[in-house]
Amino acid sequence: MWQRVQRFLAFFCRDQIREPEKLRRVEDGFCVEREGLISQRVRWGDVREITAYRYNGTRMDQMTVVFHVPGDDGWVEAKEESVGWSEVVEGMLRAFPTISRDWRFDVQGPPRWPAVPNITVLFKRT
């Protein structure tokens, strides 16, 4: 019986067990570190669009900011649960002063069906 419980918890809690990514702000952008290695780098000058969403699923409720950049990846996500989130958001607001200081309220928005993210465009380069 105990093995079944352990398998159940391992399956349904696998996202919480995995070490969260780390965000590190640098002078002209930020880096995403996974397992101690830099996996993605964003330069503020390369960002074409910034969108944000809040996903209120059955197992998580978190805010994510997506930076659309040219290149193979196409986009880089910064998740609220990540270490360094607030520093990256602070850098984003300095680099893109047209983003509303109340952007979090816009993203949180009214309650929606649990599996539908509330997507908000924060910045778009013209």
C-alpha positions as CSV (number, residue, x, y, z in Angstrom):
1,M,0.0,0.0,0.0
2,W,2.8,2.5,0.9
3,Q,4.5,1.9,-2.5
4,R,1.3,2.9,-4.2
5,V,1.0,6.1,-2.2
6,Q,4.7,6.9,-3.0
7,R,4.1,6.3,-6.8
8,F,1.0,8.5,-6.6
9,L,2.8,11.3,-4.9
10,A,5.8,11.0,-7.3
11,F,3.5,11.3,-10.3
12,F,1.3,14.2,-9.1
13,C,4.0,16.2,-7.4
14,R,6.8,15.8,-10.0
15,D,6.8,19.5,-10.8
16,Q,7.3,20.5,-7.2
17,I,10.1,17.9,-6.7
18,R,12.2,19.2,-9.6
19,E,14.5,22.0,-8.7
20,P,13.1,25.3,-10.1
21,E,15.1,27.2,-12.6
22,K,17.1,30.2,-11.5
23,L,16.9,33.7,-13.1
24,R,19.9,35.9,-12.9
25,R,19.7,39.5,-13.9
26,V,22.7,40.9,-15.8
27,E,23.4,44.4,-17.0
28,D,21.7,44.2,-20.4
29,G,19.1,41.4,-19.6
30,F,18.9,38.2,-17.8
31,C,20.0,34.5,-17.9
32,V,18.0,31.4,-17.2
33,E,20.0,28.7,-15.3
34,R,18.9,25.1,-15.2
35,E,20.9,22.5,-13.2
36,G,23.7,25.1,-12.7
37,L,24.2,25.9,-16.4
38,I,23.0,28.9,-18.4
39,S,20.4,27.5,-20.7
40,Q,19.0,30.8,-22.2
41,R,20.1,34.4,-22.3
42,V,17.9,37.4,-23.0
43,R,19.2,40.8,-23.9
44,W,16.7,43.6,-23.4
45,G,17.5,45.1,-26.8
46,D,16.6,41.8,-28.6
47,V,13.1,41.5,-27.1
48,R,10.4,41.9,-29.7
49,E,7.4,41.3,-27.5
50,I,6.6,40.6,-23.8
51,T,3.5,38.8,-22.8
52,A,2.4,37.6,-19.4
53,Y,-0.1,35.2,-18.1
54,R,-1.4,33.7,-15.0
55,Y,-2.3,30.1,-15.1
56,N,-4.7,28.8,-12.5
57,G,-4.7,25.1,-13.1
58,T,-5.6,22.3,-10.8
59,R,-2.1,21.9,-9.5
60,M,-0.6,25.3,-9.8
61,D,-1.4,29.0,-9.8
62,Q,1.5,31.1,-11.0
63,M,2.4,34.1,-13.1
64,T,4.7,33.8,-16.1
65,V,6.3,36.5,-18.2
66,V,7.3,35.4,-21.8
67,F,10.0,37.3,-23.7
68,H,9.7,36.8,-27.4
69,V,13.2,37.0,-29.0
70,P,14.7,36.1,-32.4
71,G,16.6,32.9,-32.7
72,D,16.1,29.2,-32.3
73,D,14.2,29.3,-29.0
74,G,11.7,32.0,-30.1
75,W,10.7,32.8,-26.5
76,V,12.0,32.6,-23.0
77,E,9.8,32.2,-19.9
78,A,10.4,33.7,-16.5
79,K,8.2,32.0,-13.9
80,E,7.1,33.6,-10.6
81,E,8.3,30.5,-8.7
82,S,11.9,30.9,-10.0
83,V,14.7,32.2,-7.8
84,G,15.5,35.7,-9.0
85,W,12.0,36.5,-10.4
86,S,11.7,39.9,-8.7
87,E,15.1,41.1,-9.9
88,V,14.2,40.2,-13.5
89,V,10.8,41.9,-13.2
90,E,12.5,45.0,-11.8
91,G,15.0,45.0,-14.7
92,M,12.2,44.5,-17.2
93,L,10.4,47.6,-15.8
94,R,13.5,49.7,-16.1
95,A,14.3,48.5,-19.6
96,F,10.7,48.9,-20.8
97,P,9.3,52.0,-19.1
98,T,6.1,51.9,-21.2
99,I,5.0,48.8,-19.3
100,S,2.4,49.8,-16.7
101,R,3.4,49.6,-13.1
102,D,0.1,47.9,-12.5
103,W,0.8,45.1,-15.0
104,R,0.3,42.4,-12.4
105,F,-3.3,43.5,-11.9
106,D,-3.9,43.4,-15.6
107,V,-2.5,39.8,-15.8
108,Q,-4.4,38.6,-12.8
109,G,-7.6,39.9,-14.3
110,P,-11.0,38.5,-13.5
111,P,-11.4,34.9,-12.5
112,R,-11.6,32.5,-15.4
113,W,-12.2,28.9,-16.0
114,P,-9.3,27.2,-14.2
115,A,-7.6,25.8,-17.3
116,V,-7.6,29.0,-19.3
117,P,-4.6,31.3,-18.9
118,N,-5.2,35.1,-18.8
119,I,-2.8,36.3,-21.4
120,T,-1.8,40.0,-21.5
121,V,0.6,41.8,-23.9
122,L,2.9,44.0,-21.9
123,F,5.2,45.3,-24.7
124,K,5.4,45.0,-28.4
125,R,8.2,46.5,-30.5
126,T,6.9,48.4,-33.5
